[in-house]
Structure formats: C-alpha cells, structure tokens
Amino acid sequence: MTTQEQLSLERLLIETYERGASDLVLTVGNPPMMQVDGTYHPSRETVLSDEEVLAVQSLLVPEVGDRIHGARRSKISGVTFRGDARFRVYCYTQEGHPAISIRFIPKVSPQLSKLGFSEDTIETLRSSRGLIVIGSRPGHGKTTTFASIIDLWNSEREEHMIVIQQPIEHLFVDNKSIIDQQEVGRDVPSFDVAIRDSAKESATILAVDGAPLSSFPMLIERAASGQTVLATMERLSALDVLDVLMTEGMTDRERRREELARVLSMILIQALVPKVQGGRALVHEILIANSGVRQMVAHGSIPQLQSMMETSRGEGMIGFDQHLALLVREGHIDLAEARNFSVSPESFDALQSHGTFD
C-alpha cells in the first residue's frame, strides 16, 4: 500500500468514527458503506476497485495474503490499528471480488447503565454465579454487553477469568481479577478444547463468546462444577435459549432439566430498535432463575415461563414484547417498528391494547 493509499484509509476510518458508525463495509464497485444506528450510508468516497480493497486487506490483515482467494475464502481477525484503535475485520469474497466488513470496537466497554440496563439488573449481574446467557440476533450488541459484564466483574470481584472468542475483540486489563484471553484458531484449536481445559487452569469464571450450540452441554457441565459461566447465543427469546440448553446434545432429558435448573442464573435477550428521535433503544428480555423458574425448568414447564417473566417485574424480570410495548407507550419507539421486532406480534398486540406492563 502506498503512503497515499494508507492516508486515504486512515481518513476513511476517521470519518467513520466521527459519524458514529459501528460498521464499515468495503465491496468492489460500491462506495464504502457506513452503518449508523442500524442503517447503511455511503461515504463521501468514490466507488472501490479490486486493488483498493486488496490494499486495505493487506494493511489491516497482512497474514491473509493469497489464502482469501484460495481454498479458504474468508478470514476473521481482531486488529489493532496504529496502536490504539481496534476493529473486528472480516475479509471475504463476493462475486469473485475481495470484500471487507470492519466493526469498530470501543477502546473502553460502556458501563451497563449506559447501555440501558436497569440498576436492578446490574445489581443481579454484580453477584451472579452459575450460567448466564446473552442472546440476540447478529449485530445487536451482545458482544458489547458480554464485555461490559466482564468489566463489571473485573472491577469488583477477585476472580480468575478465561475469556474465549473467535476472534478476540475487546482487550481487557487486569483490575481486581486476572483475565486470560484465548483466541480460537490461534491460542486454542477449538471452543471445546478451551472450555474443557479451563478447569485445568483454575478458572473461576469462564466467558465464551460465539461458541457453537454443540458446546453448550459442556458449558452447563462447567457451571455444574462450580465455575461461573457467561456465554452468548444467537437466539431471540429466553424460551428459545432454554430450548437449546435443554435439547442440544441431550442423552437424558430428566437429568439435563435437573442440572440446568441447578445452574441457571440469568438469560438476557436484547435487540437494538430504532427510536423515534433517532438512534437506537436497547430492548431486552430478562429471565432470572428464582425458585419458581428453577422448578418450572426442572419439570420442563417452559411455556409457562413467559407469563412468569411478564408478571415478575418486581424481581427484575421482563418479557421482550412487554418491554417493546412499554417503550411504545413512553413514545420512544414507533408502533410499527416495535411490532416488526416483536417475538410474537399477537402477544405484542395484546400487551399494547391491554396495557399490561407491570
């Protein structure tokens, strides 16, 4: 890459940052596209050529080389640029041309209160043990919430944490806790090997972002052994998460239910929904494993948990559609937008018409 090309890339990254974009996508034949509050906008730059996209790949991920055009068609990496700015860079091909998706990673994880979580939820997370699962669709902030929870624990708890990702995104600095970060494919061969070996490394907290669903039986076992386990999953409701936890790799249905009932601490579902006044609101669903929830899980009474979430706000729980309806009532989210994001449009309509929020 020439000095001029490098300066052009730096200007583009600075512009993306200044516009508050979360993502930058570079594809041949199109201008650089910046995602701001969930919507893509072209930058001021002209359309990109193959050579320009390849030059950016070479600068940000030099080890990609010719592999991106060989048998291996994609490469994802965590990249630190100019010693300070950090990105998740995904190099891939589309229609035979190189392409790059760049996600900006905040240097400091935002506090959970800044993300929109209530003090009650934060207080519950502060001392949580057992299994905690964060669920969302891709691109809706679960990795940011994952990092913010780790930062909360790091600032208050004396623990030995092992954080497993592919790739590593946020870089943590030891505070009250010791934090070891492992990247799948670089430090460990697979999520399963890293999860299994965490016990040998005397970890008290195991934080796993992006593991395949097949790894969750092992995560339940680690929680049953006494480790606190924080994990992410691409699911849109607490009931969907529970379905995975109760059925994935299952050999003994009753034993799995009983084990999950013992170790489950919290399921947190989130989505970023466009606000009326611009920006995006964090909408969440929270299931906290109190005695009633544990009993329902042990007996497999999963459908009844939806009603329990929606009637237990005093204990910090809330249903996703219930939170959507509340934000519509308060004027933060448009009704049509909320219905589009709802887990069950029929349930959302009933909540909206009856005003059942408490």
N, C-alpha and C positions, 0 to 999 in steps of 0.2 A: 504494500500500500504506500503510495506517495505521501509526502507531507501534506499536500493539498487535499488528498482524499481523507487523510486522518483528521485534518481540521474540519472538513465537511461533516464527518461522522460525529465529531465532538460537538459541533454546532447543533446537529440534529438531536443528539442526546440531551443537550442543554435545553433546547426548545421544548422537547417532550416533557422534561422535568418541570419547566416553568409553566407549561399549560396544564399541569396537574394530571398528566396521563398515567395510567397504570401499565399500559402495554404499547409496544411499537411493533408493527408488522411490516416486513420488507419483502415484497414479491416483485418479480420481473414484470415490466410493462405497466406497473402502477406506481403512484407516488407513495412515499412512506405514509402509513396509516396509523394514527394515534387513537387509542381508546381512552376516552374521558367519560367517567360516570356511566360506563357500560355502552357508550355509543362511539363508533369509529368516525374519525375526521381526517381528511388528507392534510398533510403538512404543506408548507409553502414550497417545498422542493419539487423538482420535475420528476418524471417517471424514471424508474430504475432499470439499469441494464444488468445482464448476467455478470459482467465484470465488476460492477459496483457492489452487487450483493455478495459475490465471492470474496471481494476485498474486505467487506465487513466481517464475514465469517472468519477470514484469516486473521484479522486483528483481534476479534473477541475470543475465538476458539481456535487457536493455531493448530491444535492437535487433530482437528477434523480432517484436514488435508484432502486426499482423494477418496477417503472412505465414504464420504457423503454421496459420492456418485458410483460407488461400487455396490457390493452385496448389502452393505449396511446403509440404509437410506436415510437414517436420522441420527441425531446426536443431541442429547440434552446435557447442559452443564450449568453449574453455578460459577459466575465470573465476577471477579473484582477488577474494575477498570480504573486506571490512574490511581491505584492505591486507596481509593475511598468509596466510589460508587459501586454498588453491587447489583447484578442482574441475574435472572434465570434466562438462559439463552437456549432456544430450541432451533437447531439447524435441520432442515428437511428439504425434500424436493417436491415440486408440484408441476405437473405437466412437463416434466423433464427439465425444469429450471430450478436453480437454488432458491431457497426462501429461508427467512429467519423470523422467529417470534421472540421478542425481548420483553420480559416482565421486570419492572423496576422493584427492587426490594428495599424497603426503608432501612436506613442505617440503624435506627433505633425502633424496636417494635412499639407500636402505640399502646398506651395503657388500655386495659379492658373497658374502663369507663368512657374513654374517648371513642371506642368502637361502638358504644351504645348499650353495653351491658349494665344491668341494674346493680346497685350495691348489694342486694340480697344474693344475686347470682355470683358476684365476685367473692362475697364472704363464704359462700358454699365451696367455690373452687379453691379458696385460700387453704382450706384444711382437708380437701378431698383425698381419699385413698381409694384403692380398688381400680375399677375400669371406667374411664371417661372417654366417650366417643364424640367427635365433632363431625357432623355431616353437612354436606352442601353439594350443589351442582358445581362443575368446574368454573373457576374464575370468580367465585363469590366469597372469597376471603377466609376460607377455613385454615389455610396455612398461616395467614397473619394472626388469626385467633390462636392457633396452635403455638406460635412463637410468643405471643403475649402471655399466655398461661405459663409457659416455661419461664419467662422473665419474672412473672409474679412469684413463682415458687423460688426462683434463684435469688430474689431479693429478700425472702422471708424465711426460707427453710434450709436447714443444713442437710443436704442430700447428695448422693452421687447419681447424677443423671446420665443416661446414654440416649442420645438423640440420633435417630436413624432416618435418613432421607435419600432420595434419588432425584435430583442432586441435592447437596446441602444448599440451603438458601440463606436464612439468617445466620450470622456468625455470633455466637454467644460468648460472653466474657464471664468467667467465674466471679461470683459475688459471695453469697453465703454457701452456695452449692458448688460442687465440682461437676463440670459438664464436659463429657466426651462426645464429639460429633463424628459419626461414621457415614460415609457415602457408599451406597450400594454400587458395586462395579469398580470402585477404587479402593476402599478400605476393607470391604467385605464382599464376598461373592454374591450374596442374596439376602433378602429380608429375613428369610427363615433362619439362615446361619447366624445373622446378627442377633435376632431375637433369642435363639437358643443359647448363644454364648454370653448374653447379658448377665445370666446368673453366675457364670464363672468370674465375671468382672466385678462382682459385688455391687451391682447397681441397685439402688433403692427405687429409682424412677426410670421407667422405660417409655420414651416418647417416640412414636413411629408415625411418620407422615408418608402416605402414599403406598402402603403395603397392599398386596393383592388380597382379595377376600379369603383366599385359601390360607392366609397367615393368621386369621383371627382366632381359630381354635387354639393355636399356640399362645396368642396374646391372652386369651382367657385363662390358660394354664399358668402363665406368668403372674397374672393378677391373683389367682388362687394360691400361688406360692408366697404371696406377701408383697410383691412389687406393686407400686402404683403404676398404672399403665394409661398413657394418653395416646389416642390414635385417631386418625382421620379416615373418612369413608365417603364415597360419592353416593349418598342416599339423601332423599328429600323429606323424610319424616322419621320420627323416633320409632314408629312401628315398623318401618322398612328396615331400620338398623337392627332392631330386635329380631326380625325375621332372619336376617343374615347370621346374627350371633347364635341363634337357636338351631339353624339348619345347616350351616356351612360345615362340611366335613363331619357331619353327625353320625355317630355309630350307636349311641344310647340316648334316646330322646329325653327320658326322665332324668338321667344323670346330668345331661347338658343343662336342662332347665334349672335343676337344683344348684349346680355350680354357678351358673350365670346369676341366679337370684342372690347368691352369697357375695359375689364380687362386684356386681354392677353398682356404680356410684352415680353417674350422670350421663345423659345423652343430650347433646346440644346441636340443634339443627339451625342453619342460618341461610339467609339469602339477602342480596343487596338489591333493593327495589327502587326504581326512580321516584324521586319526590316531586311534588307539585312545584316547589320553589327552586328546583334544580338540585343536583347532587343525588346521592342515593341513601336510603334509610336501611339500617340493619334490622331485618325482621327475623325473629328467632322462635324456636320451639324448645322448651326445656322440660325434660323428664328427670326428676330427682328420685333416686331409689330409696324412698321411705319404706316403712314396714308394709304398708298396703301394696306398694308397687312390687316389692320383693315377693309377697305372697302371690300376686297375680302372675308374675313371671314364673315362679315355681310350679304353678298349676297350669301354665300355658294359656292363661286368660288374657291374651294380648289385645284383642279388640276393645276390651273394657278400659284399657289404659288411656285411650283418647279422652273419654269422659272424665277420668281422674285428673288428667293434666288440666283440662278446662275448668275444673271446679276446685283446684288446689292452688290458686294464685297466692293465697296467704302463706304457702310453703315454698314459694318461688317458682312454681311451675306455670307453664302457659302453652297452649296449642298454637301451631303456626298460623292457621286460618284465623284463630282468635286474635292473635297479635296483629295480623293484617287488618281485620275488621276494626280493631281499636285505633290503628293509625289512620284509617279512613275516617273514622268518626272525629278524630282530632284534626283532620284537614291536612295531614302530612302526605298522604298517598291518594292518587286518583282511584275511584271505584273500579273502573275498567282495568286499570293496571293491576290493582290488587287481585281482582278476580282471575286475571291471566296467570298470576303467580300462585294462586291458591292450590293446596293439595287436593281439595275436593270442592269444586265450585258450588255444589249443592249444600255442603256443610257451611261454606263461607256465606252463601246467600241467607241461610237460616240464622247464622250468627249476626249478620248485618241487619236483618229485619227484626229480630227479637232483642237486639242489643245485649246479648249475653257476653259480658266481658269480665265479670268478677267471679 
